[in-house]
């Protein structure tokens, strides 16, 4: 019997060698069982079904003991993690502590906007050695922020409201599975989409969705960027500017990559690690690990292109030009050096904040976003929050709020919401000012963006951040 045949009999991949050796030993000792045949299959199955009954058997004992070890849950001494902020639900800490018990985990941190996610909590940062966890990257691979500073006068936001409204409504599309018509062009579609079967099969879908914004907390906003002092890195003088801010990711193609490779990771986990579930990892030197890494990076390029197309279309319709900009991923894994070695740093709902690195941390449809510069704090693995962070579920939000009432209130405050759902109103989020105050040792604030015209998905569909 070969390894594939043994696995069909229920032998875990890590135990196939011991099974082969036991079968060989049986043949050598003249028991007549050999490496194949009905009797051999029956014996293998009997050991798989009740390994403790065979653990002292001179032929099958080692195989049985490996099966027992595989089935015995293993708990490694958890690594520690530091938390920024205090308004974090207990369930997020439970998920973080679980992640810190993964055998290849080396460093971890929890950001002040943290809340429960799938596997790793949103706002969780986890550094692993030679392993990547698809669900620690997230469903929306390379979910991203992009801010473009425009050459328009600030008073045009109110004077030419309809021009801005038409630009954002004509420049992108919102909703689960929505496509852009006509299909848009970008050089990312000339990349090698054959790096994995999943990316190859979803290339056409990705092309159709290029330039779309999706659902959930994704948005496209116009607002006022206030820069208190000249900034050489941004290339801007102090003052107020009109800016375009968007939040979206890799759409359906990214979700398919996450789903496929998380399933592969969970299926390949040894039995003793099965309880890690969605925290299942792929070794980077494995075929599946290399495939996921290639697919994830392609999704990163695609997400950046998605934003580029949105900003290109919206600014063209507006008749504006981009004079400066900032952008960053916040659902991704990077190879970085920390603690003197190379780690795979997962930032699930966390912003890269290495020394001098610019990023954007959004608030809500009524509260400011901030352009920040990283301070490179090693305790956070050079990371910061990615937004305000939810403080209640979507169901609770829909039960508590009525969107039309909130929209009227926001209009009185100078914020025009073109479309959104009650599950995304400001009250469902933490106070972004408190989040920023909790991470003053992670980033410094460079500029402030105040939303004035907001566009989100208004059909009630959701997506994981």
N, C-alpha and C positions, 0 to 999 in steps of 0.2 A: 504493500500500500504506500502511496506517496502522500505528501503533506496535505494536498487538496482533499484526497479521499478521507484522510484521518479527520480533517476539520469537518467534513460532512457528517462524520460519526459523533461530533460534539467535542472533539479534542481542541482546546484553545490553541491558537497559533504558537504561543510561547512554550507549549508542552509537546508539540509534534516531534521534536528531536528525541525527547525521552521515550515517546511511544515507539518510534522507529527503532531505538536502541533496545527496547524491551522485546519487540518482535524479532529482532536479530538474535538476541540472547536466547529466546525460545527456540529458534531454528537451530542454533549452534548446539544446544543441549539435547537435541533430538526429540523434542516433544511432538514434532510433526506439525507444528502450527505455522511455521514459516512466516513469510511477509505478506501472504495473501490467503484468500479462501474464506469461506463462511465462518469456520471455527475461529479464525483470527479476528474477524470483525466482531463476532459475538463476545470474545474476551475483551477486546478494546472497549466495547460499549459497556460491559459489566464493570470494568474499572472506572469508566467515566461516571457511571450512575452511582457507584458506591465505592469511592476511592479508599475510605477508611477500612473497608473489609480486606483490602489488598496491600496496605502500607507496609506490612512486614513480609510480604511475599518475595522470595529471592529473585524472581524474574521481573515481576510487575511492581515491586515496592517503590523503586525510585520514581517511576512514572506516576504512581498513585500519590506519592508525597508531593510531587510537583503540582498535581491537580489540587490537592488540599491547600497548598500554599497559594495557588492562584485564586482559590475561592475564599480565602481568608482576608477580610478587609484590612488594609494597611493604613495606619495613620502616622504620618511623619510629624515630627515636632514642627509646629507651625512657625513660620517666620513672623516677625512683628511688622506692624504698619502704623504710620502716623496719620492722624486725622486732622484736617483743617476744618474749622467751623463746628458748631454744636447742634444745629437744627437738622439732624440726620436721623431718619427712622431706624429702629432697631433691626428691621429685616435687612437693610443694606449692610449693616455691620455683620450680620449672620453670614451673608453671601461673601463678604470680604474675608472673614475668618476662614470660611471654607476654601476660598482661593489660596489662602496663605498656607494651606496644608498640602498643596500640590508638590510632588517630590522635586520638580525642577524649578520651583519658585525661589527667587533670590532676594528680590526687593519689592516693596508694595507701598501704596499710599492711597488715601481716600480724600477726595476734594470736597470743598464746602457745599457744592451743589448736588451732592450724591443722593441717589434714591435707588429703589429696587429696579433691577433689570433682569435679563436672562443670563444665568451663569454669573459672570462678574457684574457687580452693580454699576449703574450709570455713575460716572465720576470716579470709577475705580482705575487705578494704575497698577500694573503688575509686570515685573521684570522676570523673565524666565531664561534659563540657560538652554540653548539649542532646541527650543520647542515653541510652537505657536498654537494658540487656542482660538479657533474660529469665533466662538461666542464671546471671547474677551475682546475681540475686535468689534463684533456686533453684526446685526443683520444688514444695516445700511453702511456697508464698507465705505470708508473715506467720506462719511458725512462731513460737510465742510462749510466754512464761512468765507464769504468774499465781499469786500467793501471796495467800491470804486468812488473816487472823488471826482466830481464833474465840474465843468467850466460854466455852470449856470449861476445866476444871481440868487441869493437865498430867498428874496421876496417873490421869486417866480413860483415857489411851491404853493403859494396861496393865490397869486394873480393868475397863474396858468394851470390851475388845478386839473382841468379837463385834459390838458396835454399830457400831464404826468399819469393821470388815470388811464388814458388810452395807451400810453407807452407800456405800462406794466401789464395791463390786461391783454395787450396784443403781443407782448414779447415772450411770454411763457405760458405754460398750462399747469393746472393743479388737479390732483386726484390720483387714486390708486390705478395703475395700469394705463394712465393717460399717455397719448402719443402726440408728437408735434407734427402738424400738417401745414405746409410741406415739410418733409424730413430735412434736417439741417446738415451742414457740412462742418467737419473739423478734422485736423490731421490725426487725431487719436483713432479714427476709424481705419487709418492706414497701418496701425500697429499690427503686430502678429497676434491675432485673436485665436490662433490655433495652439496657444501654449497649454490649454487644457480642453477637454471635451466640453465642459460647461461653458466656457467663454466662447468657444466656437459655435455652440448651439444657440447662444443668446446674443450673438453679434447683431443680427437683424433687429431683434427687439431693442437692443441698446441704441442702435442707430435711430429707430423710430422715436425713442424717448429722449434723445439728445436735445437739451434745451428745455426740459420740463422740470417742474419743481416737486411733484409728488404730493404727499399728504402729511398728516400728523402736525408736528411743530415746524414744518418747513415754511418759509416765507420769502417774499421779496418786498422790501420796504424802500421808500424814499424818506430822507430826513435831513437834519442839519448836523453836520460834524463841526464840533467846536475844538479848535487846537489852541491851547493857552499860550504856547510859545513855539518859536521856530523849531522845526525838526528836520535835521539833515537826512536822517534815514528815510523819512517819508518824502523829503524834497518839497516841503510846504512851509510857507511862512505862517505865523500865528494869525488866527482869524476864524471866520465861520464860512463853511462851504456846504453846498448841496452834495449829498452822497447817496449812493445806491448800495443797499446791503441785502445779500441773499444767503439763504441757508437751505441746502439740500445735498444729496449724495449721489450714489451710483445706481439708484433706481432698481428696476427688476433684475437686472443682470447681477448686481452686487448681492441682492437677497438670495439669488439662486446659488451663487458661489458659497455663501455662508451656510445655507441649508445643506448643500451637498457635502461639503467637507466637514461640517460638524457631525453629520451622520457617519461619515467614514471614521472620524476620530473616535466617536462613541463606540462604534462597532469593533474597533481595533484595540480598545482599552483592555488590558488584562483584567480578569474577573475581580481581582483584589482591589481594583480601582474603579469599578463600575459605578459606585455611588457618587462619583464626581459628576456624572451626567453631562450637562452642557458645558462643564469646565474641561471636557475631554481635549487632549492636546495631540498634536502631530509633531513627531521628531523632524527637525529640519533636514536631516540627512536621509529621510525616508522618501520614497517616490511621491506619496500623497502630500507630505510636507512641502516638498519642492514645488509640486503642482499648485498647492494653495498659495504659497508665497508668490509665485509668478502671477496667479490670478488676482490676488489681493493688490499687488502693485499695478496691474493693468487697470483694476477698478479705481485705484487712486488717480491714475492719469485720466480715466473716463470722468470721474467726479469733477476734477479740475476743469476738464473740457466742457462739461455740462454747465458749470457756472460761467465759463468764458462765453459760451453761446448765449446764455440768458442775458449777460451784461452787454454783449455785442448787439443783440436784437433790441433790448429795451432802450439803450442809449441812442441807437440809430433812429428808432421811432420817435424818441424825444428830440432828436436833433442836437445832441450834446456830444462832448468829447471827454474822455477820461484823462485826468491829469496826474493821478496818483492812485495807489491801491495797496491793500493788505489782504492776505488770504491764508487759511490754514485748515488742515484736516483736524478732526477730533474723534474719529472712530478708525483706528489704524494701529499697526504694529511696526516699530522701527528697530533696526539693529543699531545699538548704541553702546558706548563703553561706560560702564558704571562699576564702582567698587573694584576697579582694576581689571575687569574682564568684559567681553562682549555679551550683551544681553539682548533678548527680544523684549522690547518695552511695549506693552499693550496699553493704549490710552483709550478707554471706552467712555466717551463723553468727557474727555479731558484734553486740554490745549497744550501743545508743546511750548515750553517756557524756558528753553536754554538761554544762556547769557546773550542778551541783545536780540533775541528772536522776537519779531513782531507777530501779533495775533489779534483776533477779534473775539470778545466775549459778549454775547448778546444778553439783553434783559428780557422784556416782554413787549407786547404791542403798545404798551403805554409807558414803559420805562426804558431808560437809556441802555445802549450797548457801549462797550469800551474798547478802544484800541489800546493794546498793552504791549509792554516790552518785558521779556523774560529776565529774571534775575539769576536763573541757573541754580536753584536750591537743590542740592543732591538728595535731601531727605524726601523730596517729592519726585525724584527721578526726573528733574527738570520739567515738571508739569504744573498745570493750574486748572481751575474750573473751566467748563466750556459754556456756561450760561447760568441762569438763575436757579434752575433745578426745580422739578415738580414737588409740590407738597401735598398733593391729593391725586387720587386716581381719576381717570377720565370719566368713569361712571359717576363718581361722587360729584365731579365738576358739572356734568350734565344735569344731575339732580338738583344742584344748588343754584346754578346760574341760568339766566335767560339772555341769550346773546344780543337780541335787539335792545334790551334795556342797557346792557353794558356798552353797546355801540353808541347809543345816544349820549351816554355819560362821557365817553371818550371824545366825541365830537365837540362837546362843550370845553374839553381840555385841549382842543386843537389837533386831535389825532383822528384821521379819517380811515376807517377800516372798510375796505372794499368787499372783503369776504373773509370769514373765519368761522370757527365753531365755538360753542360755549365751553368746550373742554380745553380751549387755549386762551381764555380770558386772563387778565393779569392776576386775578385772585387765586388761580390754581398754582401759582409759582411763588417761590421764596423771594424775599426782597433782594434784588441784585446789589443794592448798596451794602447790605450786610455780608453778602457773599464776597464782594470785593474787599471789604474791610477785614475779612477773615484770612485773606491771602496776600497781605501787603509784603510778606517776605518771599512771595513767589513771583509777583509781577509788579511793575510800576505802570500807572495810567499815563498814556500819552495823549489821548483825545477821547471825546465823548460824542456819541451819536444819539440824537433824539429823534425817534420815528415820528413822521407826520402823515404818511400815506402807507397803509399796510394792506398787503394782499396775502391771504392764506387759502388753504383748501376749506371750502364751506360745506362739504357734503357729509361731514361727520366721520369720514374714514380716518384711520389712525395708522401710525407706523412707529416702530421703536426708534428712539433717538440713538 
